[in-house]
């Protein structure tokens, strides 16, 4: 959790810890989660000590930050049985100067049961995902919808780019099918903009 100076004028971004409800009344540009007040906006802090109220005033031309509902692109940087971590490097078609950390739980991979993350994704995969919630500056992602999932992947054995073949991915070298939650348009569109 990032601690910021709770002084009027301090720059904050969504998810910054602002205090607890025992200390402050939450004002505009904030949200409460479990008694803790966080910033929900990019902007500057306004601490009204007289009324014990804390608010965030939005800046115009705010830097690009994923919001709830944003479509993002990211690289999978670590995988565990029940969740994985993503480095978000692009929001829609806009590359980010500083990447954000995304996390995905196994229940948000796709509709239906997934036994382990290792069955559907691998480290290094590039995925298109949707931000479903923001907590503690972590962006919780889902790939349940059709257009979401892996958009680029390499074979873990030979490093060849996996190709789409009858609704699954295949390595042209090893010829083995690879299970993935594949995004519609795998290997196209967003990717061309990037490389
Ligand atoms: Zn291969």
Boltz pocket constraint, residues with backbone or C-beta under 6 A from the ligand:
constraints:
  - pocket:
      binder: B
      contacts: [[A, 155], [A, 156], [A, 157], [A, 158], [A, 159], [A, 160], [A, 171], [A, 172], [A, 173], [A, 174], [A, 175]]
      max_distance: 6.0
